[in-house]
Amino acid sequence: MPYRQTENVVRRLAARYDAILAAACDAAMEGGMAAVQIAAVAGRAGIAAGTVYRYFPSKIELVAALVAALSARELAALERAAKAAPGPLSALAAAIATFAARALAGRRLAFALIAEPVEPEVDAARVSYRQALAAEFEKLIRNALAAGHLPDQDAALAAPALLGALIGGLIGPLAPAAGDDPAKVRARVQMLTLLALRALGVVDARARGLVVQTVVPE
């Protein structure tokens, strides 16, 4: 008769898996993807390196799991912001502002997830996150187009261009530091949201109240 894990064992295994990913996230927040090493993550999680290897046989698999978990978290935040908005254009604005606010709140981690120079194998694990972000913005742009709120344009081209502009202004090597002043952070988010909406053809975004509030990261 095949062995069946008890509920307690399943919970314990899941908790250890989550603890490893949490330790990997902490490492990435402090030192980027280069800091996500099996031994270092094991030390942070308070377990043996061999235990980490049972869950993730290589650094690449650990990075891939970390990127997948963080990608799901960030995309869920964008989706919640968009769904809470009263219409298609405000949903697009809310998603842009949410992405900007969260990137500034965790700039080191956002850079590690999207733009940090890494070895090709690690970058391959991050491609799906960039694709998913572009797809989410493309969907919101298409919704606004369908509702007649944007001038005619190629949403498949506009979405990655929008994402690239946000990345460059928020976490790219030329992006100025936002600091910890909430007013300055809010102003930065609003400015980039305005810039993005104007690039998409919304010339009166401020007058229409599309950037009157900044989403606070959870």
Secondary structure, 3 states (H helix, E strand, C coil): CCCCCCHHHHHHHHHHHHHHHHHHHHHHHHHCHHHCCHHHHHHHHCCCHHHHHHHCCCHHHHHHHHHHHHHHHHHHHHHHHHHHCCCHHHHHHHHHHHHHHHHHHCHHHHHHHHCCCCCHHHHHHHHHHHHHHHHHHHHHHHHHHHCCCCCCCCHHHHHHHHHHHHHHHHCCCCCCCCCCCHHHHHHHHHHHHHHHHHHCCCCCCCCCCCCCCCCCCC
